[in-house]
Amino acid sequence: MSTDERNTINKEIGERIKTIRKQKGITLADLGARLGISESNMQRYESGKIASVSIDFINRLAPILEVKPEWLIGWDKDDTPQGYYLDSKTAEYAEYLRTRPGARMLFSAAKDMSKEEMEETVKYIEFLKSKHK
């Protein structure tokens, strides 16, 4: 593998780490502390400026970010790391919406919403529907 190919892969891994870390509200310092590395070293991973990203690092990082190692590496090309939703409570509520008669279209429309935002949307829709009865 050429240096350019390795740099590209490291940058892609770094982008995935950064995206999920931010979505989960984890700071660089906190993530570094959980992994036993400095904040500046963690920033090097995110920026792709680390010489080599080891499988051991990926395997230790994935559970912290609640993603599959294959997704971090780029082998799993899904848009989201573990299915459609990142948060298990949101995924559970989305499943409820998907199987609830009259609410199925909300399932796909709510992809980027939190559980709280989905609940608020459902309440608003129910309010609108009650005005037309």
KADASUL-V628983 format. One record per residue. N is the residue number from 1. RES is the residue in one letter. SS is DSSP state (alpha for helix, beta for strand, coil for the rest). PSI is psi in whole degrees, -180 to 180 (999 if undefined). D_FIRST is the distance of its C-alpha to the first C-alpha in Angstrom with 2 decimals. Layout:
[[N;RES;SS;PSI;D_FIRST] [N;RES;SS;PSI;D_FIRST]]
//
This chain:
[[1;M;coil;134;0.00] [2;S;coil;163;3.79] [3;T;alpha;-40;6.68] [4;D;alpha;-42;8.27] [5;E;alpha;-43;6.29] [6;R;alpha;-42;6.67] [7;N;alpha;-41;10.13] [8;T;alpha;-45;11.00] [9;I;alpha;-45;10.51] [10;N;alpha;-39;12.46] [11;K;alpha;-41;15.04] [12;E;alpha;-43;15.59] [13;I;alpha;-45;16.16] [14;G;alpha;-41;18.39] [15;E;alpha;-40;20.34] [16;R;alpha;-44;21.04] [17;I;alpha;-49;22.22] [18;K;alpha;-44;24.41] [19;T;alpha;-51;25.90] [20;I;alpha;-41;26.96] [21;R;alpha;-46;28.11] [22;K;alpha;-41;30.32] [23;Q;alpha;-33;31.65] [24;K;coil;-5;32.69] [25;G;coil;31;34.24] [26;I;coil;132;32.36] [27;T;coil;161;32.06] [28;L;alpha;-42;29.09] [29;A;alpha;-44;31.44] [30;D;alpha;-45;32.45] [31;L;alpha;-44;28.98] [32;G;alpha;-43;27.96] [33;A;alpha;-41;31.19] [34;R;alpha;-29;30.59] [35;L;alpha;-8;27.23] [36;G;coil;28;28.74] [37;I;coil;165;26.81] [38;S;coil;161;28.21] [39;E;alpha;-41;28.49] [40;S;alpha;-36;26.60] [41;N;alpha;-39;23.66] [42;M;alpha;-38;23.83] [43;Q;alpha;-35;23.87] [44;R;alpha;-38;20.65] [45;Y;alpha;-47;18.99] [46;E;alpha;-36;20.69] [47;S;alpha;-8;19.78] [48;G;coil;14;16.05] [49;K;coil;14;16.65] [50;I;coil;143;15.79] [51;A;coil;-43;13.07] [52;S;coil;134;11.96] [53;V;coil;113;13.80] [54;S;coil;155;14.88] [55;I;alpha;-37;16.21] [56;D;alpha;-44;19.52] [57;F;alpha;-47;19.71] [58;I;alpha;-43;19.12] [59;N;alpha;-29;21.72] [60;R;alpha;-33;24.17] [61;L;alpha;-42;23.76] [62;A;alpha;-48;24.10] [63;P;alpha;-32;27.73] [64;I;alpha;-42;28.79] [65;L;alpha;-3;27.71] [66;E;coil;48;29.00] [67;V;coil;165;25.92] [68;K;coil;141;23.85] [69;P;alpha;-37;20.57] [70;E;alpha;-34;19.07] [71;W;alpha;-43;20.33] [72;L;alpha;-41;18.88] [73;I;alpha;-28;15.34] [74;G;coil;6;16.00] [75;W;coil;-35;16.50] [76;D;coil;112;20.21] [77;K;coil;9;20.84] [78;D;coil;149;24.50] [79;D;coil;-32;25.83] [80;T;coil;149;27.18] [81;P;coil;-36;25.69] [82;Q;coil;69;28.49] [83;G;coil;-157;30.43] [84;Y;coil;-36;32.46] [85;Y;coil;147;33.70] [86;L;coil;-36;32.21] [87;D;coil;132;35.51] [88;S;alpha;-35;37.25] [89;K;alpha;-39;40.72] [90;T;alpha;-42;39.75] [91;A;alpha;-42;38.29] [92;E;alpha;-44;41.56] [93;Y;alpha;-38;43.70] [94;A;alpha;-39;41.72] [95;E;alpha;-40;42.34] [96;Y;alpha;-46;46.01] [97;L;alpha;-40;46.05] [98;R;alpha;-36;44.33] [99;T;alpha;-4;46.98] [100;R;coil;123;49.94] [101;P;coil;138;52.07] [102;G;coil;-4;52.25] [103;A;coil;7;49.16] [104;R;alpha;-36;46.34] [105;M;alpha;-22;45.32] [106;L;alpha;-26;44.72] [107;F;alpha;-53;41.92] [108;S;alpha;-30;39.54] [109;A;alpha;-20;41.08] [110;A;coil;18;40.44] [111;K;coil;-44;36.66] [112;D;coil;18;36.05] [113;M;coil;153;39.28] [114;S;coil;168;40.12] [115;K;alpha;-43;42.67] [116;E;alpha;-42;45.33] [117;E;alpha;-38;44.71] [118;M;alpha;-45;44.94] [119;E;alpha;-43;48.18] [120;E;alpha;-41;49.62] [121;T;alpha;-44;48.81] [122;V;alpha;-45;50.48] [123;K;alpha;-41;53.54] [124;Y;alpha;-43;53.79] [125;I;alpha;-43;53.60] [126;E;alpha;-39;56.20] [127;F;alpha;-47;58.38] [128;L;alpha;-42;58.15] [129;K;alpha;-37;58.99] [130;S;alpha;-27;61.98] [131;K;alpha;-22;63.44] [132;H;coil;12;63.66] [133;K;coil;999;65.47]]
//
